[in-house]
Amino acid sequence: RPKPRPRIGILPLASSPLRTLPPTVTIALAAALAPRGEVVVCLNRLQHQGVLYGQAIAGQLPLGVSVIDGFATIGELLRAIDRFDYAVYADSGPAHMSKLFAAPGLAVYSSAPGDVLQGRFENLERWTIPFRGPHCAAPCGLAKLRKSADGRVGCMGSLGLALEDLPNVPGRSDAAVVERLQREPVPCLAELARDPAALVAAVVADLEARLAAA
């Protein structure tokens, strides 16, 4: 049973900037959830984008919201997920780990389809960014960034190209690309960053429904 003041996690990072929640979204979620429970934002100091993310949200979270900048082992991360009464996840490894405990929460999907990735597991509510642009719509199906013939890295929307013009994925990580995509997210994430209200409302409604049903 959830506690009277539930422990709520926000795990915004994914392995790709295509699927990481923008910092402004984490700040908006934290502001909405802080009056409803003990909120913890979980990052990953071993990821370059995790370090940048910590810098982006520093000093902007509500009073009482704590930040864990990383976990020393996968076991520590698993124990943290198990202890959350509710959590909001990017489309990420931690979202998949939540299946092990039937841990309740909501997963946010951008480029990849949530129904395929979650499969038969129903512990997480699925929420997909309602984006449609001239070159793509969410979910477009990409799990990773793509590379154009002239060396640019991004997705169909950010590069303004069709999928058939982006047959390759980058061969190595590039800190400059990560930094650029945090400043200038791909179009579906940029739309979410501009207006996170629908996501915040969905998270609050899902949390309150689960608490009421417990």
ABEGO torsion letter per residue (X at the ends): XBBABBBBBBBABBABAAABBBAAAAAAAAAAAAAAEBBBBBBBAABAAAAAAAAAABGABBBGBBBBAEBABAAAAAAAAAABABBBBBBBAAAAAAAAAGBBEBBBBBABBAAAAAEABAABBBBBBBBBBAABBOBAGBABBBBBAAGBBEBAAAAGBBAAABABBBABBBAAAAAAAAABBBAAAAAAAABAAAAAAAAAAAAAAAAAAX
